[in-house]
C-alpha cells in the first residue's frame, strides 16, 4: 500500500468572536488557505483530486457544501471536487484521515484536507438551535433520548464530569490554562508562528487595516491571580471560562499526497502519516474519548508514549488534556508546546488541521521525530493521528 505524506500546511491566525476576523466570510477565508497550500508547492490547482473540508456549524454561510464553495471562491478549476465533513471538533482531523486514506489506497494521488469555522458569523449550535426554534425538531429521536434517560448532551457537563472522575482540582486546571497562554506568548514573541500562519488583511474598528498574523486570543497579561479570579461555570464545578477554549474564527489545511503525488509535484515531504485511529465512547461524559483512543493508537502502531516527542491534545477544556496526561502517563513538557486552544482559540471544524499545522512546525523547529495529535469530539468520539517529521 502507498504511504501518505503532508507536503504543505497552513492556517490563519485565530480571531476572537466579533474580533479581527469577523468580516471574513468563512468561504472566502477557506479559499485563502486552499490557494496558499498550492502556492507553497507551486502546484497547478487542477492537480488537486479532492478537497475534504471539516466544518461543524454547516448552516448559513457555511451551508450547502462549504468545501465546494471554497474551491469555487479560490478560483480552482470547476473540475476539482470537494466535500464537507462533520465529526464535530475533529472534523478537519477526520478530513486529514480521509485524504490520507484516499492517497494510500491509490484512488487519488493529491488531495487537500482543510477546515473552517467562523464562530462570529455562524454561532456555535446554530445548525440545531435555529431549526428547533422554528418547529423543525431536534437531532435526537426518541430512541436516543430513551437510551440515555432523557439526558441533554452537553460538552460543558462532560468537561466537569471528566474533572471530577479524574479528581482534577481547580488549581490544576487554572495552572494548565496559564501555561497555555505562557507558551503561546513565548511562541508569538519568538516568531515561531510565522512559518505556519497565512496573514489576512482585516479592518479594525477605527477603519484602519492591518495584516492579521498573531492569534487574537492570547492574553499577554494572564496571571495565576487573574485566572483564579474567574467565576466558575457551575456552582459546584471546577472549570471557568478561563480554563476553556476560546470561541474563534479561523481556517486551516494540509496538502496530502502519496509517492506518485510527490513525483508529480516535484517536492519533498514535510511529514509522513504514521498511524490513524478513530474511536467512539460514552456520549454522556463525552470528552474522555482521547484517552482510550490514544491507548489503542499506540498499541496498533507498536509504540509507547515515550516514543512520541510532542503531543497536541486539544484544549477544549483544561480537564481534557489534564486527564489525558494523567491516564496516559505522558510528559507534560511535551504537551501543546506552542500553546493550545485556551490561548489560541478553537475554531471547531478548523481545529484538526490547525493543530496539525502547529504540530508539524513544532517538530521542525525543535528537530523532533514523532508527533501525536488527538481531539475530543461531540458524541464521545476521538481521532488520533501520529506523524513522522521528515523535514
C-alpha atoms as a printed R data frame, in Angstrom:
    type eleno elety resid chain resno       x      y       z
1   ATOM     1    CA   UNK     A     1   0.000  0.000   0.000
2   ATOM     2    CA   UNK     A     2   1.168  3.514  -0.753
3   ATOM     3    CA   UNK     A     3   2.036  5.913   2.047
4   ATOM     4    CA   UNK     A     4   0.575  9.330   2.804
5   ATOM     5    CA   UNK     A     5   2.728 12.437   3.119
6   ATOM     6    CA   UNK     A     6   1.997 16.036   4.050
7   ATOM     7    CA   UNK     A     7   3.773 18.473   1.732
8   ATOM     8    CA   UNK     A     8   2.224 21.789   2.806
9   ATOM     9    CA   UNK     A     9   0.354 23.117   5.829
10  ATOM    10    CA   UNK     A    10  -1.227 26.483   6.549
11  ATOM    11    CA   UNK     A    11  -3.557 28.191   8.993
12  ATOM    12    CA   UNK     A    12  -4.930 31.634   9.652
13  ATOM    13    CA   UNK     A    13  -4.327 33.432  12.916
14  ATOM    14    CA   UNK     A    14  -7.389 32.977  15.091
15  ATOM    15    CA   UNK     A    15  -9.841 35.779  15.673
16  ATOM    16    CA   UNK     A    16 -11.956 36.296  18.777
17  ATOM    17    CA   UNK     A    17 -15.741 36.245  18.442
18  ATOM    18    CA   UNK     A    18 -16.660 39.577  16.908
19  ATOM    19    CA   UNK     A    19 -12.968 40.419  16.601
20  ATOM    20    CA   UNK     A    20 -10.460 40.909  13.846
21  ATOM    21    CA   UNK     A    21 -11.715 38.100  11.569
22  ATOM    22    CA   UNK     A    22 -15.436 38.906  11.860
23  ATOM    23    CA   UNK     A    23 -15.643 40.486   8.388
24  ATOM    24    CA   UNK     A    24 -14.237 37.445   6.600
25  ATOM    25    CA   UNK     A    25 -16.911 35.240   5.025
26  ATOM    26    CA   UNK     A    26 -15.931 31.680   6.028
27  ATOM    27    CA   UNK     A    27 -15.906 30.520   2.411
28  ATOM    28    CA   UNK     A    28 -13.533 33.330   1.447
29  ATOM    29    CA   UNK     A    29 -11.313 32.557   4.451
30  ATOM    30    CA   UNK     A    30 -11.126 28.886   3.495
31  ATOM    31    CA   UNK     A    31 -10.405 29.810  -0.130
32  ATOM    32    CA   UNK     A    32  -7.342 31.759   1.000
33  ATOM    33    CA   UNK     A    33  -5.988 28.618   2.687
34  ATOM    34    CA   UNK     A    34  -6.589 26.481  -0.405
35  ATOM    35    CA   UNK     A    35  -4.660 28.925  -2.542
36  ATOM    36    CA   UNK     A    36  -1.840 29.141  -0.007
37  ATOM    37    CA   UNK     A    37  -1.414 25.360   0.026
38  ATOM    38    CA   UNK     A    38  -0.973 25.059  -3.746
39  ATOM    39    CA   UNK     A    39   1.198 28.187  -3.776
40  ATOM    40    CA   UNK     A    40   3.569 26.674  -1.217
41  ATOM    41    CA   UNK     A    41   4.399 23.795  -3.585
42  ATOM    42    CA   UNK     A    42   3.965 25.782  -6.826
43  ATOM    43    CA   UNK     A    43   1.232 23.387  -7.970
44  ATOM    44    CA   UNK     A    44  -1.445 23.792 -10.594
45  ATOM    45    CA   UNK     A    45  -4.766 23.666  -8.667
46  ATOM    46    CA   UNK     A    46  -6.090 21.341 -11.376
47  ATOM    47    CA   UNK     A    47  -3.803 18.645  -9.940
48  ATOM    48    CA   UNK     A    48  -5.863 18.509  -6.736
49  ATOM    49    CA   UNK     A    49  -8.138 15.479  -6.968
50  ATOM    50    CA   UNK     A    50 -10.355 16.263  -3.985
51  ATOM    51    CA   UNK     A    51 -10.835 18.837  -1.245
52  ATOM    52    CA   UNK     A    52 -12.191 17.471   2.041
53  ATOM    53    CA   UNK     A    53 -13.131 20.201   4.489
54  ATOM    54    CA   UNK     A    54 -14.229 19.978   8.105
55  ATOM    55    CA   UNK     A    55 -16.938 22.303   9.386
56  ATOM    56    CA   UNK     A    56 -19.211 21.847  12.393
57  ATOM    57    CA   UNK     A    57 -21.903 24.510  12.023
58  ATOM    58    CA   UNK     A    58 -22.986 23.796   8.479
59  ATOM    59    CA   UNK     A    59 -25.669 26.477   8.347
60  ATOM    60    CA   UNK     A    60 -25.999 29.897   6.761
61  ATOM    61    CA   UNK     A    61 -22.696 30.988   5.252
62  ATOM    62    CA   UNK     A    62 -21.238 27.547   5.961
63  ATOM    63    CA   UNK     A    63 -24.084 25.539   4.400
64  ATOM    64    CA   UNK     A    64 -24.603 23.864   1.011
65  ATOM    65    CA   UNK     A    65 -21.171 22.162   0.952
66  ATOM    66    CA   UNK     A    66 -18.807 24.832   2.248
67  ATOM    67    CA   UNK     A    67 -15.881 22.901   0.757
68  ATOM    68    CA   UNK     A    68 -17.174 23.141  -2.808
69  ATOM    69    CA   UNK     A    69 -17.963 26.807  -2.353
70  ATOM    70    CA   UNK     A    70 -14.404 27.391  -1.118
71  ATOM    71    CA   UNK     A    71 -12.988 25.646  -4.190
72  ATOM    72    CA   UNK     A    72 -15.003 27.944  -6.439
73  ATOM    73    CA   UNK     A    73 -14.119 31.037  -4.398
74  ATOM    74    CA   UNK     A    74 -10.438 30.105  -4.640
75  ATOM    75    CA   UNK     A    75 -10.661 30.160  -8.422
76  ATOM    76    CA   UNK     A    76  -9.748 26.479  -8.696
77  ATOM    77    CA   UNK     A    77 -10.907 24.746 -11.887
78  ATOM    78    CA   UNK     A    78 -14.511 23.586 -11.726
79  ATOM    79    CA   UNK     A    79 -13.192 20.050 -12.230
80  ATOM    80    CA   UNK     A    80 -11.831 19.985  -8.639
81  ATOM    81    CA   UNK     A    81 -14.412 18.228  -6.424
82  ATOM    82    CA   UNK     A    82 -14.980 18.891  -2.749
83  ATOM    83    CA   UNK     A    83 -16.964 17.592   0.194
84  ATOM    84    CA   UNK     A    84 -17.695 18.764   3.723
85  ATOM    85    CA   UNK     A    85 -17.163 16.645   6.854
86  ATOM    86    CA   UNK     A    86 -18.733 16.905  10.308
87  ATOM    87    CA   UNK     A    87 -17.090 14.869  13.036
88  ATOM    88    CA   UNK     A    88 -17.707 17.726  15.448
89  ATOM    89    CA   UNK     A    89 -14.472 19.220  16.835
90  ATOM    90    CA   UNK     A    90 -12.430 16.583  14.992
91  ATOM    91    CA   UNK     A    91 -13.926 17.423  11.602
92  ATOM    92    CA   UNK     A    92 -10.742 18.545   9.856
93  ATOM    93    CA   UNK     A    93  -8.633 15.907  11.603
94  ATOM    94    CA   UNK     A    94 -11.054 13.409  10.087
95  ATOM    95    CA   UNK     A    95 -10.711 15.237   6.753
96  ATOM    96    CA   UNK     A    96  -6.981 14.547   7.025
97  ATOM    97    CA   UNK     A    97  -7.670 10.874   7.706
98  ATOM    98    CA   UNK     A    98  -9.978 10.653   4.687
99  ATOM    99    CA   UNK     A    99  -7.433 12.385   2.454
100 ATOM   100    CA   UNK     A   100  -4.646 10.125   3.698
101 ATOM   101    CA   UNK     A   101  -6.768  7.022   3.151
102 ATOM   102    CA   UNK     A   102  -7.544  8.170  -0.397
103 ATOM   103    CA   UNK     A   103  -3.903  8.588  -1.392
104 ATOM   104    CA   UNK     A   104  -2.817  5.446   0.465
105 ATOM   105    CA   UNK     A   105  -5.382  3.437  -1.481
106 ATOM   106    CA   UNK     A   106  -4.099  4.863  -4.737
107 ATOM   107    CA   UNK     A   107  -7.533  6.091  -5.776
108 ATOM   108    CA   UNK     A   108  -6.082  9.615  -5.641
109 ATOM   109    CA   UNK     A   109  -2.556 10.987  -5.596
110 ATOM   110    CA   UNK     A   110  -3.080 14.563  -4.413
111 ATOM   111    CA   UNK     A   111  -5.776 15.791  -2.015
112 ATOM   112    CA   UNK     A   112  -6.370 18.684   0.348
113 ATOM   113    CA   UNK     A   113  -7.687 18.259   3.880
114 ATOM   114    CA   UNK     A   114  -8.892 21.512   5.403
115 ATOM   115    CA   UNK     A   115 -11.278 23.070   7.898
116 ATOM   116    CA   UNK     A   116 -13.112 26.313   8.504
117 ATOM   117    CA   UNK     A   117 -15.310 27.857  11.160
118 ATOM   118    CA   UNK     A   118 -16.473 31.438  11.591
119 ATOM   119    CA   UNK     A   119 -17.985 31.365  15.053
120 ATOM   120    CA   UNK     A   120 -18.719 35.080  14.776
121 ATOM   121    CA   UNK     A   121 -20.830 34.749  11.645
122 ATOM   122    CA   UNK     A   122 -22.270 31.266  12.246
123 ATOM   123    CA   UNK     A   123 -22.670 30.909  16.030
124 ATOM   124    CA   UNK     A   124 -21.986 27.580  17.704
125 ATOM   125    CA   UNK     A   125 -25.079 25.382  17.782
126 ATOM   126    CA   UNK     A   126 -26.957 27.353  15.124
127 ATOM   127    CA   UNK     A   127 -27.462 24.308  12.902
128 ATOM   128    CA   UNK     A   128 -29.538 22.639  15.643
129 ATOM   129    CA   UNK     A   129 -30.943 25.622  17.526
130 ATOM   130    CA   UNK     A   130 -32.415 27.521  14.580
131 ATOM   131    CA   UNK     A   131 -34.497 24.615  13.190
132 ATOM   132    CA   UNK     A   132 -35.664 23.683  16.707
133 ATOM   133    CA   UNK     A   133 -36.741 27.263  17.355
134 ATOM   134    CA   UNK     A   134 -38.796 27.217  14.169
135 ATOM   135    CA   UNK     A   135 -40.521 23.912  14.811
136 ATOM   136    CA   UNK     A   136 -38.284 21.565  12.838
137 ATOM   137    CA   UNK     A   137 -37.325 19.293  15.702
138 ATOM   138    CA   UNK     A   138 -34.199 18.023  17.428
139 ATOM   139    CA   UNK     A   139 -31.280 15.917  16.131
140 ATOM   140    CA   UNK     A   140 -32.026 13.231  18.740
141 ATOM   141    CA   UNK     A   141 -35.069 10.972  18.192
142 ATOM   142    CA   UNK     A   142 -36.893  9.081  20.914
143 ATOM   143    CA   UNK     A   143 -34.569  6.076  20.600
144 ATOM   144    CA   UNK     A   144 -31.574  8.184  21.636
145 ATOM   145    CA   UNK     A   145 -33.325 10.029  24.467
146 ATOM   146    CA   UNK     A   146 -34.694  6.721  25.799
147 ATOM   147    CA   UNK     A   147 -31.278  5.079  25.636
148 ATOM   148    CA   UNK     A   148 -29.745  7.849  27.747
149 ATOM   149    CA   UNK     A   149 -32.731  8.523  30.040
150 ATOM   150    CA   UNK     A   150 -33.508 11.886  28.507
151 ATOM   151    CA   UNK     A   151 -30.017 13.268  29.179
152 ATOM   152    CA   UNK     A   152 -29.323 16.508  27.326
153 ATOM   153    CA   UNK     A   153 -25.862 16.020  25.835
154 ATOM   154    CA   UNK     A   154 -23.529 18.855  26.816
155 ATOM   155    CA   UNK     A   155 -19.795 19.314  26.427
156 ATOM   156    CA   UNK     A   156 -19.832 21.660  29.422
157 ATOM   157    CA   UNK     A   157 -21.344 18.924  31.580
158 ATOM   158    CA   UNK     A   158 -18.943 16.376  30.093
159 ATOM   159    CA   UNK     A   159 -15.943 18.555  30.860
160 ATOM   160    CA   UNK     A   160 -16.973 18.834  34.511
161 ATOM   161    CA   UNK     A   161 -17.610 15.086  34.646
162 ATOM   162    CA   UNK     A   162 -14.064 14.471  33.384
163 ATOM   163    CA   UNK     A   163 -12.641 16.828  36.010
164 ATOM   164    CA   UNK     A   164 -14.489 15.013  38.797
165 ATOM   165    CA   UNK     A   165 -13.852 11.485  37.511
166 ATOM   166    CA   UNK     A   166 -10.098 12.069  37.345
167 ATOM   167    CA   UNK     A   167 -10.041 14.140  40.547
168 ATOM   168    CA   UNK     A   168  -8.649 17.250  38.877
169 ATOM   169    CA   UNK     A   169  -8.653 20.248  41.176
170 ATOM   170    CA   UNK     A   170  -9.463 23.749  40.009
171 ATOM   171    CA   UNK     A   171  -5.893 24.833  40.792
172 ATOM   172    CA   UNK     A   172  -4.548 22.192  38.383
173 ATOM   173    CA   UNK     A   173  -6.885 23.326  35.615
174 ATOM   174    CA   UNK     A   174  -6.107 27.001  36.171
175 ATOM   175    CA   UNK     A   175  -2.381 26.241  36.037
176 ATOM   176    CA   UNK     A   176  -2.812 24.444  32.707
177 ATOM   177    CA   UNK     A   177  -4.730 27.439  31.349
178 ATOM   178    CA   UNK     A   178  -1.983 29.845  32.406
179 ATOM   179    CA   UNK     A   179   0.625 27.565  30.840
180 ATOM   180    CA   UNK     A   180  -1.275 27.651  27.536
181 ATOM   181    CA   UNK     A   181  -1.024 31.441  27.430
182 ATOM   182    CA   UNK     A   182   2.608 31.473  28.539
183 ATOM   183    CA   UNK     A   183   3.624 29.013  25.826
184 ATOM   184    CA   UNK     A   184   1.659 30.953  23.202
185 ATOM   185    CA   UNK     A   185   3.241 34.253  24.276
186 ATOM   186    CA   UNK     A   186   6.722 32.750  24.019
187 ATOM   187    CA   UNK     A   187   5.997 31.279  20.583
188 ATOM   188    CA   UNK     A   188   4.484 34.512  19.274
189 ATOM   189    CA   UNK     A   189   7.284 36.714  20.577
190 ATOM   190    CA   UNK     A   190   9.903 34.316  19.170
191 ATOM   191    CA   UNK     A   191   8.308 34.354  15.712
192 ATOM   192    CA   UNK     A   192   7.616 30.627  15.837
193 ATOM   193    CA   UNK     A   193   4.146 31.037  14.307
194 ATOM   194    CA   UNK     A   194   5.407 32.930  11.258
195 ATOM   195    CA   UNK     A   195   6.039 29.801   9.194
196 ATOM   196    CA   UNK     A   196   2.572 28.366   9.776
197 ATOM   197    CA   UNK     A   197   0.263 31.410   9.658
198 ATOM   198    CA   UNK     A   198  -1.200 32.896   6.498
199 ATOM   199    CA   UNK     A   199  -1.672 36.588   7.290
200 ATOM   200    CA   UNK     A   200  -5.002 38.037   6.100
201 ATOM   201    CA   UNK     A   201  -5.974 41.676   5.778
202 ATOM   202    CA   UNK     A   202  -8.506 42.822   8.370
203 ATOM   203    CA   UNK     A   203 -10.251 46.112   9.079
204 ATOM   204    CA   UNK     A   204 -10.099 47.500  12.599
205 ATOM   205    CA   UNK     A   205 -12.960 49.279  14.335
206 ATOM   206    CA   UNK     A   206 -11.366 52.651  13.555
207 ATOM   207    CA   UNK     A   207 -11.335 51.866   9.828
208 ATOM   208    CA   UNK     A   208  -7.600 51.177   9.554
209 ATOM   209    CA   UNK     A   209  -6.395 47.933   8.004
210 ATOM   210    CA   UNK     A   210  -3.653 45.547   9.026
211 ATOM   211    CA   UNK     A   211  -2.363 42.076   8.237
212 ATOM   212    CA   UNK     A   212  -3.674 39.754  10.955
213 ATOM   213    CA   UNK     A   213  -0.856 37.348  11.790
214 ATOM   214    CA   UNK     A   214  -0.971 36.708  15.550
215 ATOM   215    CA   UNK     A   215  -3.760 34.768  17.272
216 ATOM   216    CA   UNK     A   216  -6.063 37.305  18.880
217 ATOM   217    CA   UNK     A   217  -6.947 35.181  21.895
218 ATOM   218    CA   UNK     A   218  -3.512 35.237  23.538
219 ATOM   219    CA   UNK     A   219  -3.753 37.096  26.855
220 ATOM   220    CA   UNK     A   220  -0.372 38.700  27.393
221 ATOM   221    CA   UNK     A   221  -1.409 39.900  30.852
222 ATOM   222    CA   UNK     A   222  -2.572 36.478  32.097
223 ATOM   223    CA   UNK     A   223  -1.510 35.587  35.634
224 ATOM   224    CA   UNK     A   224  -2.474 32.870  38.058
225 ATOM   225    CA   UNK     A   225  -4.240 35.516  40.108
226 ATOM   226    CA   UNK     A   226  -6.340 36.769  37.185
227 ATOM   227    CA   UNK     A   227  -7.244 33.257  36.041
228 ATOM   228    CA   UNK     A   228  -8.125 32.020  39.529
229 ATOM   229    CA   UNK     A   229 -10.437 35.020  39.956
230 ATOM   230    CA   UNK     A   230 -12.740 33.997  37.094
231 ATOM   231    CA   UNK     A   231 -16.174 32.741  38.128
232 ATOM   232    CA   UNK     A   232 -16.886 29.010  37.937
233 ATOM   233    CA   UNK     A   233 -19.115 27.852  35.074
234 ATOM   234    CA   UNK     A   234 -21.252 25.911  37.564
235 ATOM   235    CA   UNK     A   235 -21.633 26.477  41.284
236 ATOM   236    CA   UNK     A   236 -20.053 23.176  42.322
237 ATOM   237    CA   UNK     A   237 -17.758 22.909  39.306
238 ATOM   238    CA   UNK     A   238 -14.033 23.208  38.682
239 ATOM   239    CA   UNK     A   239 -13.895 24.892  35.267
240 ATOM   240    CA   UNK     A   240 -14.226 28.527  34.264
241 ATOM   241    CA   UNK     A   241 -14.241 30.474  31.005
242 ATOM   242    CA   UNK     A   242 -10.511 30.963  31.582
243 ATOM   243    CA   UNK     A   243  -9.861 27.199  31.578
244 ATOM   244    CA   UNK     A   244 -11.982 26.558  28.472
245 ATOM   245    CA   UNK     A   245 -11.126 27.055  24.800
246 ATOM   246    CA   UNK     A   246 -11.921 30.408  23.253
247 ATOM   247    CA   UNK     A   247 -14.608 30.847  20.617
248 ATOM   248    CA   UNK     A   248 -12.665 31.534  17.454
249 ATOM   249    CA   UNK     A   249 -12.792 32.307  13.726
250 ATOM   250    CA   UNK     A   250 -10.253 30.549  11.532
251 ATOM   251    CA   UNK     A   251  -9.346 28.243   8.675
252 ATOM   252    CA   UNK     A   252  -6.556 25.737   8.112
253 ATOM   253    CA   UNK     A   253  -5.439 22.988   5.777
254 ATOM   254    CA   UNK     A   254  -2.804 20.482   4.685
255 ATOM   255    CA   UNK     A   255  -1.868 19.111   1.265
256 ATOM   256    CA   UNK     A   256  -1.665 15.305   1.291
257 ATOM   257    CA   UNK     A   257  -0.022 13.126  -1.353
258 ATOM   258    CA   UNK     A   258   1.364  9.633  -1.967
259 ATOM   259    CA   UNK     A   259   4.683  8.703  -3.606
260 ATOM   260    CA   UNK     A   260   3.266  9.398  -7.072
261 ATOM   261    CA   UNK     A   261   1.998 12.745  -5.858
262 ATOM   262    CA   UNK     A   262   5.494 13.623  -4.631
263 ATOM   263    CA   UNK     A   263   6.840 12.873  -8.112
264 ATOM   264    CA   UNK     A   264   4.045 14.756  -9.855
265 ATOM   265    CA   UNK     A   265   4.622 17.851  -7.736
266 ATOM   266    CA   UNK     A   266   8.408 17.517  -7.633
267 ATOM   267    CA   UNK     A   267   8.548 18.277  -3.897
268 ATOM   268    CA   UNK     A   268   9.964 16.798  -0.702
269 ATOM   269    CA   UNK     A   269   7.564 15.818   2.113
270 ATOM   270    CA   UNK     A   270   7.225 17.642   5.418
271 ATOM   271    CA   UNK     A   271   5.934 14.585   7.235
272 ATOM   272    CA   UNK     A   272   4.620 11.047   6.828
273 ATOM   273    CA   UNK     A   273   1.338  9.850   8.279
274 ATOM   274    CA   UNK     A   274   2.491  7.042  10.562
275 ATOM   275    CA   UNK     A   275  -0.849  5.975  12.075
276 ATOM   276    CA   UNK     A   276  -4.526  6.947  12.221
277 ATOM   277    CA   UNK     A   277  -7.199  5.886  14.712
278 ATOM   278    CA   UNK     A   278 -10.776  6.930  15.398
279 ATOM   279    CA   UNK     A   279 -12.924  5.534  18.198
280 ATOM   280    CA   UNK     A   280 -16.250  6.079  19.902
281 ATOM   281    CA   UNK     A   281 -17.086  6.141  23.605
282 ATOM   282    CA   UNK     A   282 -19.646  7.299  26.150
283 ATOM   283    CA   UNK     A   283 -21.558 10.291  24.677
284 ATOM   284    CA   UNK     A   284 -22.560 11.495  28.163
285 ATOM   285    CA   UNK     A   285 -19.128 12.120  29.674
286 ATOM   286    CA   UNK     A   286 -18.154 12.594  26.032
287 ATOM   287    CA   UNK     A   287 -14.749 14.257  26.310
288 ATOM   288    CA   UNK     A   288 -12.593 11.478  27.776
289 ATOM   289    CA   UNK     A   289 -12.520  9.557  24.468
290 ATOM   290    CA   UNK     A   290  -8.944 10.693  23.586
291 ATOM   291    CA   UNK     A   291  -7.656  8.526  26.445
292 ATOM   292    CA   UNK     A   292  -8.760  5.084  25.143
293 ATOM   293    CA   UNK     A   293  -8.208  6.283  21.570
294 ATOM   294    CA   UNK     A   294  -4.569  7.131  22.322
295 ATOM   295    CA   UNK     A   295  -4.009  3.791  24.055
296 ATOM   296    CA   UNK     A   296  -5.441  2.000  21.041
297 ATOM   297    CA   UNK     A   297  -3.400  4.065  18.569
298 ATOM   298    CA   UNK     A   298  -0.123  3.444  20.389
299 ATOM   299    CA   UNK     A   299  -0.819 -0.282  20.634
300 ATOM   300    CA   UNK     A   300  -1.690 -0.567  16.944
301 ATOM   301    CA   UNK     A   301   1.340  1.490  15.961
302 ATOM   302    CA   UNK     A   302   3.623 -0.693  18.105
303 ATOM   303    CA   UNK     A   303   4.726  2.356  20.116
304 ATOM   304    CA   UNK     A   304   4.579  3.661  23.660
305 ATOM   305    CA   UNK     A   305   4.063  7.227  24.781
306 ATOM   306    CA   UNK     A   306   7.801  7.692  25.359
307 ATOM   307    CA   UNK     A   307   8.354  7.187  21.619
308 ATOM   308    CA   UNK     A   308   6.330 10.337  20.929
309 ATOM   309    CA   UNK     A   309   8.329 13.556  21.033
310 ATOM   310    CA   UNK     A   310   5.480 16.101  21.018
311 ATOM   311    CA   UNK     A   311   1.720 15.910  21.597
312 ATOM   312    CA   UNK     A   312  -1.134 18.157  20.534
313 ATOM   313    CA   UNK     A   313  -4.148 17.405  22.733
314 ATOM   314    CA   UNK     A   314  -6.886 19.912  22.017
315 ATOM   315    CA   UNK     A   315  -7.640 22.162  24.961
316 ATOM   316    CA   UNK     A   316 -11.399 22.177  24.524
317 ATOM   317    CA   UNK     A   317 -11.442 22.382  28.313
318 ATOM   318    CA   UNK     A   318  -8.404 22.139  30.589
319 ATOM   319    CA   UNK     A   319  -9.786 18.933  32.093
320 ATOM   320    CA   UNK     A   320  -9.304 17.089  28.773
321 ATOM   321    CA   UNK     A   321  -5.504 17.344  28.394
322 ATOM   322    CA   UNK     A   322  -5.064 17.173  32.188
323 ATOM   323    CA   UNK     A   323  -6.908 13.844  32.376
324 ATOM   324    CA   UNK     A   324  -5.103 12.627  29.253
325 ATOM   325    CA   UNK     A   325  -1.679 13.386  30.735
326 ATOM   326    CA   UNK     A   326  -2.606 11.610  33.947
327 ATOM   327    CA   UNK     A   327  -4.022  8.449  32.379
328 ATOM   328    CA   UNK     A   328  -1.511  8.089  29.528
329 ATOM   329    CA   UNK     A   329   1.459  8.829  31.789
330 ATOM   330    CA   UNK     A   330   2.699 11.431  29.330
331 ATOM   331    CA   UNK     A   331   5.343 14.101  29.857
332 ATOM   332    CA   UNK     A   332   3.662 17.500  30.368
333 ATOM   333    CA   UNK     A   333   6.754 19.219  28.918
334 ATOM   334    CA   UNK     A   334   5.875 17.727  25.504
335 ATOM   335    CA   UNK     A   335   2.246 18.857  25.547
336 ATOM   336    CA   UNK     A   336   0.972 21.695  23.327
337 ATOM   337    CA   UNK     A   337   4.428 23.245  23.387
338 ATOM   338    CA   UNK     A   338   3.408 26.358  21.430
339 ATOM   339    CA   UNK     A   339   0.169 26.892  23.341
340 ATOM   340    CA   UNK     A   340  -3.271 25.391  22.882
341 ATOM   341    CA   UNK     A   341  -6.884 26.323  22.320
342 ATOM   342    CA   UNK     A   342  -7.256 28.026  25.713
343 ATOM   343    CA   UNK     A   343  -4.879 30.714  24.432
344 ATOM   344    CA   UNK     A   344  -5.148 30.399  20.653
345 ATOM   345    CA   UNK     A   345  -8.836 29.604  20.234
346 ATOM   346    CA   UNK     A   346 -10.798 26.589  18.989
347 ATOM   347    CA   UNK     A   347 -12.384 27.248  15.594
348 ATOM   348    CA   UNK     A   348 -14.282 23.914  15.775
349 ATOM   349    CA   UNK     A   349 -14.156 22.445  12.263
350 ATOM   350    CA   UNK     A   350 -10.798 24.102  11.533
351 ATOM   351    CA   UNK     A   351  -9.030 22.895  14.665
352 ATOM   352    CA   UNK     A   352  -7.929 19.490  13.364
353 ATOM   353    CA   UNK     A   353  -5.691 20.709  10.552
354 ATOM   354    CA   UNK     A   354  -4.856 23.806  12.608
355 ATOM   355    CA   UNK     A   355  -3.329 21.633  15.324
356 ATOM   356    CA   UNK     A   356  -1.562 19.532  12.714
357 ATOM   357    CA   UNK     A   357  -0.038 22.636  11.145
358 ATOM   358    CA   UNK     A   358   1.248 23.745  14.549
359 ATOM   359    CA   UNK     A   359   2.479 20.246  15.416
360 ATOM   360    CA   UNK     A   360   4.475 19.928  12.176
361 ATOM   361    CA   UNK     A   361   6.017 23.338  12.736
362 ATOM   362    CA   UNK     A   362   6.930 22.490  16.342
363 ATOM   363    CA   UNK     A   363   8.522 19.183  15.328
364 ATOM   364    CA   UNK     A   364  10.559 21.005  12.696
365 ATOM   365    CA   UNK     A   365  11.853 23.872  14.837
366 ATOM   366    CA   UNK     A   366  12.728 21.505  17.707
367 ATOM   367    CA   UNK     A   367  14.278 18.837  15.497
368 ATOM   368    CA   UNK     A   368  11.952 16.109  16.799
369 ATOM   369    CA   UNK     A   369  10.713 12.985  15.016
370 ATOM   370    CA   UNK     A   370   7.270 11.778  16.125
371 ATOM   371    CA   UNK     A   371   4.181 13.790  16.956
372 ATOM   372    CA   UNK     A   372   0.754 12.688  18.168
373 ATOM   373    CA   UNK     A   373  -2.460 14.674  17.831
374 ATOM   374    CA   UNK     A   374  -5.788 13.873  19.441
375 ATOM   375    CA   UNK     A   375  -9.081 15.654  19.750
376 ATOM   376    CA   UNK     A   376 -12.153 15.159  21.929
377 ATOM   377    CA   UNK     A   377 -15.337 15.369  19.885
378 ATOM   378    CA   UNK     A   378 -19.053 15.729  20.461
379 ATOM   379    CA   UNK     A   379 -20.845 12.415  20.792
380 ATOM   380    CA   UNK     A   380 -17.976 10.743  22.647
381 ATOM   381    CA   UNK     A   381 -15.644 10.438  19.652
382 ATOM   382    CA   UNK     A   382 -11.883 10.901  19.273
383 ATOM   383    CA   UNK     A   383  -9.359 10.895  16.452
384 ATOM   384    CA   UNK     A   384  -5.649 10.176  16.901
385 ATOM   385    CA   UNK     A   385  -3.011 10.894  14.272
386 ATOM   386    CA   UNK     A   386   0.678 10.016  14.626
387 ATOM   387    CA   UNK     A   387   3.074 11.713  12.194
388 ATOM   388    CA   UNK     A   388   6.774 11.351  11.477
389 ATOM   389    CA   UNK     A   389   8.660 14.578  10.805
390 ATOM   390    CA   UNK     A   390  10.734 14.391   7.609
391 ATOM   391    CA   UNK     A   391  11.955 17.992   7.425
